[in-house]
Amino acid sequence: MPAIRLLSPCRFVSATIAGIRQQLRKLKLLTLGLFYNEHCDFFYATETCLNPAFWFVDNYVRHLGPIFVCVLISLVGAVVIIAYMIVIPYEIYQKSTPAICLYLTVGNWILVNTIFHYGKAWTTSPGHPPEGDLVVESVGVCKSCIAPKPPRTHHCRICGRCILQMDHHCPWLNQCVGHYNHRYFFFTMFYIWLGCLVIIIGMWPTFRDHYWSDSPVVAWCDLLYDQLFYAPMLCGGTGEVVRPLSKQMASEWSGGADGADDKTDTTDASTASLRSFGVRGISVHNAVLFEFFIGLAIVFGIGALMSWHALLITRGETSIEQHINSEMTKKSKREGRFYKNPYDFGPRQNWRIFLGLDVPGRTFWRHVLLPSAHLPSGDGLRWRSATYQFDDQPPPSLTVVTSVA
């Protein structure tokens, strides 16, 4: 009897633990039934976590687009105004007449091309599949539009429409970059980059005389105060600026004019080379520094973006297709096959197609170097392939894996 009494509490504890375990298993089963997905991987989980960001993009980027456009126009406009009102008048006294003529000719050519290509990229529709008409070639049905989707066409969640040969949605254009405005977009980047490069190279004497100067009057104001009607307005203000000292001034600052003790602590060399000055013409000084450093940032920033897009054009693919081709290459490699981008005709021909020079009668001088509104080759609905042409069947011995999505 005593043994039975001792075993009873143990049985009670065991039964309680078993009941708790059973409830935990039920809770686990319920949780997995609600949330478990056999096909969930790292990328799926990441996309799920980013859904709030996607929601923000879908609902607000479209409304922020006009703000981005105004910011870009204002920034480029400020750079151009400073160049014409401050930099060029000063550089006239620093360069020879032929150099100034060349500088102005190249600068105005770049400016005209920048305005033309940005205006066309902003106002030209990227192209959409026809609504209610027959699509000759289709690679599927858009889940959002519930309509046939031609090759190289993708749906933009921000625009809410399918875009022919979609590259990406550009907030600086407030629309997508696609078949009909891709060339305008690329040349907008190119001419902005080239213009800023020409500016920072051409304005180096101006930047040098304003950044490394010990004069209490800005060099521009000292030279042009009585020669330009708007100079008194720009040179009227005074302010404090931090400038690197010239070697002579730096030695005077750090030399100890009254015979200071050499054993006392001295100012760090990097600190001693920078001093605060009160100067007249602070607006001109700030404008020169703004022009140079903004131009320098654009040269590196847009230069990197432009180089990436140039690489994609060389490969005959868009930004979206680059991801598709990358995944197809990895998949084909695992299966022991070789994947080829079906729209890669080689670097030279890819650029000719992109520039529209594959159409007879078009020339590089007239349709690339000068503003041209010529249409790209093709209608964006049917595409030639590097493996077969229109209305032709691929050779039966072809073992190359291709994708037209």
C-alpha positions in Angstrom: 0.0 0.0 0.0 2.7 2.5 0.8 4.3 1.8 -2.6 1.0 2.4 -4.4 0.7 5.7 -2.6 4.2 6.8 -3.6 3.5 5.9 -7.3 0.2 7.8 -7.5 1.9 11.3 -7.5 4.4 10.1 -10.1 1.6 8.9 -12.3 -0.2 12.3 -11.9 3.0 14.2 -12.8 3.6 12.0 -15.8 0.0 12.4 -17.0 0.2 16.1 -16.6 3.5 16.3 -18.6 2.0 14.1 -21.3 -1.1 16.4 -21.5 1.1 19.4 -21.8 3.1 17.8 -24.6 0.0 16.9 -26.4 -1.3 20.5 -26.2 2.0 21.8 -27.5 1.9 19.4 -30.4 -1.6 20.6 -31.2 -0.4 24.2 -31.0 2.5 23.4 -33.3 0.2 21.7 -35.8 -2.2 24.7 -35.7 0.7 27.2 -36.2 2.2 25.2 -39.1 -1.2 24.8 -40.6 -1.6 28.5 -40.7 1.9 29.6 -41.6 4.0 26.8 -43.0 4.8 26.7 -46.7 6.8 23.8 -48.2 8.0 26.0 -51.1 9.2 28.8 -48.8 12.9 29.7 -49.2 15.1 32.6 -48.3 14.0 34.7 -51.3 10.3 34.1 -50.6 10.7 35.0 -47.0 12.7 38.2 -48.0 10.0 39.2 -50.4 7.3 38.7 -47.8 9.2 40.9 -45.3 9.6 43.5 -48.0 5.9 43.6 -48.8 5.4 46.8 -46.7 8.1 48.5 -48.9 6.4 47.3 -52.0 3.1 48.6 -50.8 4.7 52.0 -50.2 6.2 52.0 -53.7 2.9 51.0 -55.3 0.9 53.7 -53.5 3.2 56.7 -53.2 6.0 56.6 -55.7 3.6 57.5 -58.5 2.6 60.6 -56.5 6.2 61.5 -55.7 7.2 61.3 -59.3 6.4 65.0 -60.1 8.6 66.0 -57.1 11.5 64.0 -58.4 11.1 65.6 -61.9 11.0 69.1 -60.4 14.1 68.4 -58.3 16.1 67.1 -61.3 15.1 70.1 -63.5 15.9 72.5 -60.6 19.3 70.9 -60.0 20.3 70.9 -63.7 19.0 74.4 -64.1 21.0 75.7 -61.2 24.2 74.1 -62.6 23.5 75.7 -66.1 22.7 79.1 -64.6 25.9 79.2 -62.5 27.9 78.1 -65.5 26.7 80.9 -67.7 26.5 83.7 -65.1 29.6 83.0 -63.0 32.0 80.4 -64.5 32.1 81.4 -68.1 32.6 85.2 -67.5 35.5 84.4 -65.2 37.0 81.8 -67.5 37.0 84.3 -70.4 39.9 86.0 -68.7 41.7 82.7 -67.9 41.6 80.9 -71.3 42.5 81.8 -74.9 39.9 82.9 -77.4 40.0 79.5 -79.3 39.7 77.6 -76.1 36.6 79.7 -75.0 35.0 79.2 -78.4 35.5 75.4 -78.2 34.3 75.4 -74.6 31.1 77.3 -75.5 30.5 75.2 -78.7 30.8 71.9 -76.9 28.9 73.1 -73.9 25.9 74.4 -75.9 25.8 71.2 -78.0 25.6 69.2 -74.7 23.0 71.5 -73.3 20.7 71.2 -76.4 21.0 67.4 -76.4 20.3 67.2 -72.6 17.2 69.3 -72.9 16.0 67.4 -76.0 16.6 63.9 -74.7 15.2 64.5 -71.2 12.1 66.1 -72.7 11.6 63.1 -75.0 12.3 60.6 -72.3 9.8 62.3 -70.0 7.0 62.8 -72.6 7.4 59.7 -74.8 5.3 56.7 -73.9 7.5 53.6 -73.3 4.9 51.5 -75.3 2.1 49.2 -74.2 0.5 46.1 -75.7 -2.5 46.9 -77.8 -5.8 46.6 -75.9 -8.5 44.5 -77.7 -6.3 43.7 -80.6 -4.6 40.4 -81.6 -1.1 39.9 -80.2 0.7 37.9 -82.8 3.4 36.5 -80.4 2.7 36.0 -76.7 4.7 34.3 -74.0 1.9 34.3 -71.4 -0.9 36.2 -69.8 -0.3 39.1 -67.4 -1.8 38.3 -64.1 -2.6 41.9 -63.4 -3.9 43.1 -66.8 -5.5 39.7 -67.7 -4.2 40.1 -71.2 -1.7 38.5 -73.5 1.9 39.5 -72.8 4.3 39.9 -75.8 8.0 38.9 -75.5 10.1 41.2 -73.3 7.0 42.8 -71.9 6.6 43.1 -68.1 4.0 44.6 -65.8 4.8 47.8 -63.8 3.1 47.8 -60.4 3.5 51.6 -60.2 2.1 52.5 -63.6 -0.4 49.7 -63.4 0.2 48.7 -67.0 2.3 46.3 -69.1 5.4 47.9 -70.6 7.0 46.8 -73.9 10.7 45.9 -73.4 10.5 47.2 -69.9 13.8 48.2 -68.3 12.6 49.8 -65.0 10.4 52.5 -63.6 12.3 55.7 -63.3 11.1 58.2 -60.7 13.1 61.0 -62.4 11.0 60.6 -65.5 7.8 59.8 -63.5 7.2 56.8 -65.9 8.8 53.6 -67.1 11.7 53.2 -69.4 10.7 50.9 -72.2 10.9 50.2 -75.9 10.2 53.7 -77.2 12.0 55.9 -74.7 15.0 53.7 -73.7 17.4 55.5 -76.0 16.2 58.9 -74.7 16.8 57.8 -71.1 20.3 56.6 -71.8 21.3 59.7 -73.7 19.9 61.9 -70.9 22.3 60.2 -68.5 25.1 60.4 -71.0 24.8 64.1 -71.8 24.2 65.1 -68.1 27.4 63.1 -67.2 29.4 64.6 -70.2 28.2 68.1 -69.4 29.2 67.9 -65.7 32.6 66.5 -66.8 33.2 69.4 -69.2 32.1 71.8 -66.5 34.4 70.6 -63.7 37.4 70.4 -66.1 36.7 73.7 -67.7 36.1 75.6 -64.4 39.2 74.3 -62.7 40.9 77.8 -62.7 37.7 79.3 -61.3 37.6 76.7 -58.5 41.3 77.0 -57.8 41.2 80.8 -57.4 38.1 80.6 -55.1 39.0 77.6 -53.0 42.7 78.4 -52.4 42.7 82.1 -51.8 43.8 84.4 -49.0 42.1 87.5 -50.4 39.3 89.1 -48.4 37.4 89.7 -51.6 36.3 86.8 -53.8 38.4 86.6 -57.0 35.3 86.8 -59.2 34.1 90.0 -57.6 37.5 91.5 -57.7 37.7 90.9 -61.4 34.2 91.5 -62.7 32.6 93.8 -60.2 32.5 96.8 -62.6 32.0 94.7 -65.8 28.7 92.9 -65.3 25.4 94.6 -64.4 24.5 91.8 -61.9 27.9 91.6 -60.2 27.1 94.2 -57.5 24.1 92.2 -56.4 26.1 88.9 -56.2 29.1 90.6 -54.5 27.2 92.6 -51.9 27.1 89.9 -49.1 29.9 89.0 -46.7 30.4 85.9 -44.7 32.7 83.5 -43.1 34.4 80.7 -45.1 36.8 78.0 -44.2 39.7 77.9 -46.7 42.9 76.0 -47.1 45.8 78.4 -46.6 48.5 79.0 -49.1 52.0 77.8 -48.0 53.0 81.4 -47.1 50.0 82.0 -45.0 50.2 78.6 -43.4 53.8 79.3 -42.3 52.8 82.7 -40.9 49.9 81.2 -38.9 52.0 78.3 -37.5 55.4 80.1 -37.2 54.8 81.8 -33.9 55.4 85.5 -34.8 56.2 86.7 -31.3 58.8 84.0 -30.6 56.6 81.4 -28.9 58.3 78.6 -27.0 59.1 75.7 -29.4 58.3 73.2 -26.7 54.7 74.2 -26.3 52.0 72.2 -28.1 51.5 73.1 -31.7 48.4 72.9 -33.8 48.0 69.8 -35.9 49.2 70.4 -39.5 45.9 69.5 -41.0 44.1 71.9 -38.7 46.6 74.7 -39.2 46.1 74.5 -43.0 42.5 75.5 -42.6 41.4 78.9 -41.3 38.2 80.9 -41.2 38.1 84.0 -43.3 35.6 86.9 -43.6 35.1 87.5 -47.3 33.0 89.8 -49.5 31.1 88.0 -52.2 30.1 84.9 -50.2 27.3 84.1 -52.7 29.7 83.8 -55.6 32.1 81.7 -53.4 29.3 79.3 -52.4 28.0 79.1 -56.0 31.5 78.1 -57.3 31.9 75.4 -54.7 28.4 74.1 -55.3 29.0 73.9 -59.1 32.2 72.0 -58.7 31.3 69.5 -56.1 27.8 68.8 -57.4 29.3 68.3 -60.9 31.9 66.0 -59.3 29.2 63.9 -57.5 27.2 63.6 -60.7 30.2 62.5 -62.7 30.8 59.6 -60.3 27.1 58.8 -59.5 25.6 59.0 -63.0 28.8 57.7 -64.4 28.4 54.4 -62.5 24.7 54.1 -63.4 25.4 54.9 -67.1 28.2 52.3 -67.2 25.9 49.7 -65.8 23.2 50.4 -68.5 25.9 50.5 -71.2 27.0 47.0 -70.1 23.4 45.8 -70.4 23.0 47.3 -73.8 26.3 45.6 -74.9 24.8 42.3 -73.7 21.5 42.9 -75.5 19.4 42.8 -72.3 17.4 45.1 -70.0 17.6 45.4 -66.2 14.8 42.9 -65.7 16.2 40.5 -68.3 19.6 40.6 -66.6 18.0 38.9 -63.6 16.1 36.4 -65.7 19.2 35.6 -67.8 21.3 35.2 -64.6 18.8 32.7 -63.1 18.5 30.8 -66.4 22.3 30.6 -66.7 22.5 29.1 -63.2 19.7 26.7 -63.9 21.1 25.5 -67.2 24.5 25.1 -65.7 23.1 22.8 -63.0 21.5 20.8 -65.7 24.7 20.5 -67.8 23.4 22.8 -70.6 24.5 26.2 -71.9 22.2 29.2 -71.9 22.3 32.0 -74.4 20.5 35.3 -74.3 18.2 35.1 -77.4 18.5 38.8 -78.0 22.3 39.0 -77.9 23.6 39.7 -81.4 27.1 40.7 -80.3 28.2 44.0 -78.9 28.4 46.0 -82.1 25.0 44.9 -83.5 23.4 45.3 -80.0 24.4 48.9 -80.0 23.2 49.4 -83.6 19.8 48.0 -82.7 19.6 50.1 -79.5 20.6 53.3 -81.4 18.2 52.5 -84.3 21.1 52.4 -86.8 20.1 49.0 -88.1 17.5 50.8 -90.2 18.8 51.7 -93.7 19.4 55.5 -94.2 20.3 56.3 -90.6 23.7 57.6 -89.7 25.7 58.1 -86.5 26.3 61.7 -87.2 22.7 62.7 -87.9 20.8 60.3 -85.6 23.1 60.0 -82.6 25.3 63.1 -82.3 22.4 65.4 -83.1 19.0 65.4 -81.5 16.8 62.9 -83.4 13.3 61.7 -82.7 13.6 58.6 -84.9 11.8 55.5 -83.7 13.5 52.3 -82.6 13.5 49.4 -85.0 10.5 47.1 -84.5 7.2 47.6 -82.8 8.0 46.0 -79.5 5.6 43.2 -80.1 7.7 40.9 -82.2 11.4 40.4 -81.8 14.2 39.0 -83.9 16.2 36.4 -82.0 19.9 35.5 -82.3 18.9 31.9 -82.8 16.1 32.3 -85.4 14.4 35.1 -87.4 10.7 35.9 -88.0 8.6 33.0 -89.3 11.5 30.6 -89.2 11.8 27.5 -87.0 14.9 26.9 -84.9 17.3 24.3 -86.4 16.5 20.8 -85.0 20.1 20.3 -84.0 20.1 23.3 -81.7 20.9 22.5 -78.1 21.2 26.0 -76.8 18.6 26.8 -74.1 16.9 30.2 -74.7 14.2 32.2 -73.0 12.0 34.9 -74.5 10.2 35.9 -71.3 
